[in-house]
Structure formats: structure tokens, C-alpha cells
Amino acid sequence: MDQYRCISTQQAAELIDQGASVVDIRDGQSYAARHINGSFNLSNDNLQDFMASADMEKPLIVCCYHGISSQSAAGFLVHQGFDEVYSLDGGFEAWQQSFPDRCEN
């Protein structure tokens, strides 16, 4: 994949069920309050550690608040060498509405 793709919450849920990873780029406080089950809070502070340990061949979904900032982050991650990167349309707000039972705090 040369670039990221924007996907719906339903498509994201299917990818997660198939083993995709999720990174949440919202601020730490918002992430701590509630986030997608099993997601990782990615920030500038832990980016290098994440890059060093990440499986670049595993599908990666990027989540933000509303699906805007995740697009820039997804593009960045593609350029860092990830094979399959997706931006979650509607961000965490859409996910929480679609799958409230698949959120944790």
C-alpha cells in the first residue's frame, strides 16, 4: 500500500477482529478517559519506541477525535514503512457511537 485508506467503523472492527493494531493519537487524558479496546496511545513522546517495536507488516488503524488528524498521522506512518495503514473515518467519536461495548477506560 503506497498510501493510507480511510475506513468506516465497521471496516475497522472487521480489521481489528482479523488482528489489526490500533493507535490512538488523541491526548493522553482523553485516551485515559476512554479508548478503543486494545489500542495504543501514540504520541511524539513514545513514537520512537513504537517504531522500534512495531510490526510494519501488520495492518495499522489510526484513530483521533473526529477522523481528521488521523489522516496526517496515517500518511506519516506509511512513509515510515508501514505496509497497510488506515485512518478511522469519524475518529473515536464515531467508534464510540458504533461500538460502545468495544471501548475501555
N, C-alpha and C positions, 0 to 999 in steps of 0.2 A: 504494500500500500504506500503510494508516494505522498499521500496526504490523508488527513483525518476525515471522518464522516460524521455528520450529525445524525443522531438516532433518537427514536422515541423512548419513553419509559418502558414500554412493552418490549421493544427490541433489546434494551439494556438488561431487563430482567432475564430474558432468554440467554443473552451472552453470559451474564453472571451465573446462571444455572449451569452453563457449559464450562465454567471455570475462569471467566474473565476477572481481572482485577479492577478495582475502582479506586481512583484517587480523588479526594475532595479538596479543592483549593480554597475553600472558604476560610475565614479567620478561625483561629483555634477555639475561641469562645463559642462561636456558632456551631462548630464541629462538635465540641464537647456537649453542647445542649442537645443535639440530635443529629444523626447522620445515617447513611445507608449501612445496613449490616455488613460488617467485614471490610469497610472502606478504610483507606489510609489518608490521614490529613497531611497533604503535601504543601510545603511552604518553602520559601527561599532558605530558611534555616536548616532544613533537612533534605534539600534537593540532591546534594552530592552523595549523601549516604543512600538515598533512594536509588539514584542512578547506579551506584556501585553494586547494589544487591538485587536490582530488578531483573526479571526475566524479559528481555526485549522481544522475545518471540510470542509471548502470551498476550492475548487481547487486553487492551487497557481502556477503561472508560474514565473520562474526566468530568467531574461534577463541580459546579459552582452554585451560586444562589439562583440564577434565572436562566442559565444557558448561554450567557454572552461571554464572560471572561474565560470560560472553559474552552472556547474556540481558539483563543490565542495560546492558551496553555497546551492544548492538543497539537496545534501546529508546531510549537516549540519541541514537544516530545517526539513528534515524527522526525524532526531534524536532528534529534539526539540519537536516533537509531531504532526507535520502537517500530516494529513491523506493522502493527494493527492498532490504531488509536481512534477513539470515538469521543465525541462531545455530546453530553446528555442534553437534548432539547428541553427547555423549561427548567433545567437545573434541579436542585434539591426540592424546590417548591413543588414542581410537577411530580417528582418521585414521591414525595410525602403524600400528595393527594391521591396518586395512583396506588401506592403500596404502603399504607401506614403501618402495616404489620411487618414490613421489612426494613424498619428503622429502629435504631437503638440510641440510647443516651448513656 
